[in-house]
């Protein structure tokens, strides 16, 4: 997964206007207490970040 695919999935799940804000403000325990944006900036692979986001949001399996 690339960063752009992660951003697309976030926009689909949360809406274009809210996705970037959410990714920069929501701390996720599975990302070692970082936001998705911080995790990406620290080099965590987008696929791993998406897995944590997916679980946090309780999205359906079809969006995994």
C-alpha positions as CSV (number, residue, x, y, z in Angstrom):
1,X,0.0,0.0,0.0
2,X,1.2,3.5,-0.8
3,X,0.6,6.7,1.1
4,X,-1.8,7.9,-1.6
5,X,-3.9,4.7,-1.2
6,X,-4.0,5.2,2.6
7,X,-5.2,8.8,2.1
8,X,-7.9,7.7,-0.4
9,X,-9.1,5.0,2.1
10,X,-9.2,7.6,4.9
11,X,-11.2,10.0,2.7
12,X,-13.6,7.2,1.8
13,X,-14.1,6.3,5.4
14,X,-14.3,9.8,6.9
15,X,-14.9,12.2,4.1
16,X,-12.5,14.5,2.3
17,X,-12.9,17.4,4.7
18,X,-12.4,15.4,7.9
19,X,-9.8,12.7,7.0
20,X,-6.7,14.8,7.2
21,X,-7.7,16.4,10.5
22,X,-8.6,13.1,12.0
23,X,-5.3,11.6,10.9
24,X,-3.4,14.4,12.6
25,X,-5.3,14.5,15.8
26,X,-6.4,10.9,16.7
27,X,-3.9,9.0,18.9
28,X,-4.0,5.3,18.3
29,X,-2.6,2.9,20.9
30,X,-1.7,0.3,18.2
31,X,0.6,2.9,16.7
32,X,2.5,3.2,19.9
33,X,0.5,6.2,21.0
34,X,1.0,8.2,17.8
35,X,-1.4,9.7,15.4
36,X,-1.6,8.1,11.9
37,X,0.3,11.1,10.5
38,X,3.0,10.8,13.1
39,X,3.4,7.1,12.5
40,X,3.8,7.7,8.8
41,X,6.3,10.5,9.4
42,X,8.2,8.1,11.6
43,X,8.4,5.5,8.8
44,X,5.7,3.1,9.8
45,X,4.5,1.4,6.6
46,X,1.1,2.7,5.3
47,X,-0.3,-0.8,5.4
48,X,0.4,-1.1,9.1
49,X,-1.1,2.4,9.7
50,X,-4.2,1.5,7.8
51,X,-4.7,-1.8,9.8
52,X,-4.6,0.3,13.0
53,X,-7.0,2.9,11.5
54,X,-9.3,0.2,10.3
55,X,-9.5,-1.4,13.7
56,X,-10.0,1.9,15.5
57,X,-12.8,3.0,13.2
58,X,-14.5,-0.5,13.4
59,X,-14.7,-0.6,9.6
60,X,-16.2,-3.6,7.8
61,X,-14.0,-6.4,6.7
62,X,-14.6,-5.4,3.1
63,X,-12.5,-2.3,3.7
64,X,-9.6,-4.1,5.2
